[in-house]
Structure formats: structure tokens, C-alpha cells
Amino acid sequence: MSENIGLIAGKGQFPLLFAQAARSQGFRVIAVAHRTETDPALTSLVDQIHWVYVGQLGKIIRIFKSAGVSRAVMAGGISRGRLFRQFRPDFRALNLIRRVGTGHDDRLLRAVAAELEGEGILIAPSTLFMEELLVSPGQLSRRAPRAEERQDIEFGWQMAKEVGRLDIGQCVVVRRQVVVALEAIEGTDATIRRGGLLAGPGTVVVKVSKPNQDLRFDVPAVGRETIQAMAEVKAAVLAVEAGKTLMFDRGEMLKDADRAGIAVWGV
């Protein structure tokens, strides 16, 4: 008999890819999908799907326990704006928030994981079955970063790690060793566009994992949308942390980067 594995699904294609990979490994996927966030296409890729609002922690636990789920994965993020506009915490979530607060993503996610594990539902790394999507080190695109761009990468890396340590975001945009944009609630693509508008063509985008990144959730990811945003503002380089960043649609993404003259580098 195949094991039921839980999927707490956020936005983007990551939940869909995870569901496909898990089923190819013989697992039955029991998905909890977030309204207005999760792609409805997930419905055809899982064995069960249950729709919840952001904050319905007790309902998630009841769904998984009813389905006999003892292991689950969090795949795909939740737009931070939902926490202001469509946050509907149940009593379980309210009690958790009262204990740990809402200001720090990592602290809150670890607390959610602890709640689930306290009910016998182990939270596995989000990269389970998906290790091949992790970025490899070195030159990934046709073009390598130039000497001055590498200086910006090194500078941006230090800044991005500090921003991550503060649990603000995972991405910075730099130009000539000046920080022109930091990721906050708006997300990576909006940060790239804002940085490009401020500094003009030639910006360097650096995206890293947070120090002591918990790979069970919030793993940084890039894809074709990242390159599209960079191309719109004529950004020059995308540098991401190797081994700790997911790259979706790798082949097409790198083709897009080559067409735009963007260097993609795994640090």
C-alpha cells in the first residue's frame, strides 16, 4: 500500500512539480491548497485536494490526520500581502501567533512545523524528490560575469546574507557596489524592476538563502519570470546560491537569459 504524503501548497509551479514527482515515486498526494494563491491545475495532479484560507492551521491538521498523513511538505510561498488582506486564522493559529508573533517568517514557519509535528505529522524538506532542481555552482549561461560584475556579486552576496539574517528578504539589486533595492514584502520580481528603474541598465541581482536556512520551507527559487523581469530593466547578472536555490524551467530560463545577454552564475 502506498504512503499518503501531505502537500501544503502555496503559489507558483513548485507545488505542481512536487506533486508530479511524489506520485512518480509511488506516493498518494493529499494536498492542502490556499485559496487565491495555489494554481487550480494542482487538482488534477493529486489524489485529494482541500482548499483553505491562509491561517487555517487547525483545519490543515485535521485534514492530514483524517487522511493518515504522517509526513508532509510545504511547497510554494504565500504572498505576504495575503497576511494583510485575506488572513483568516483559526483558534489553533491564533494561539500560535500569541506565542511567537507574526513579524519573522522563519520563526513563524518553524512554529507551524512544530505544531504539525506535535500531531505526528513530520515536515520534510521542500526539496524532497526535487534535488535535481537545485542550482549547481559556476557559469550557467553562455556569458560569464565580467570582472566588475563579479565585484558587484561579492558585494551583493554580503548584503543579501545580512538582509536574510534580519529575515527581511533574500534578494538585493546592486550597481557599482551600491545597493539600489532590497527585497521586502513585494517579492523578487518587483524588487528587480524597482532596482532597474532606479539604477538603469547593468544592475546585478543577487539571491541567496538565509543564514541557517531551514530547507523545509522558504527555499529561494528563480525561473523564467525572474529573467523576464531582469530583461525588462536590462539587468546584467543573476547570481544565486548554489545548492540552496531552486531553478525552475532551467533549459528555457537559460535560453531566455542568453537571448537577453544576462549572465547567470551559481555562487
Secondary structure, DSSP 8 states (H G I E B T S, - for coil): ---EEEEEE-SSSHHHHHHHHHHHTT-EEEEEEETTTS-GGGGGGSSEEEEE-TT-HHHHHHHHHHTT--EEEEES---TTHHHHS----HHHHHHHHHH-SS-HHHHHHHHHHHHHHTT-EE--TTTT-GGGB--SEE-SSS---HHHHHHHHHHHHHHHHHHHTTS-SEEEEETTEEEEE--TT-HHHHHHHHHHHH-TT-EEEE---TT--TTS---EE-HHHHHHHHHTT--EEEE-TTS-EETTHHHHHHHHHHHT-EEEE-
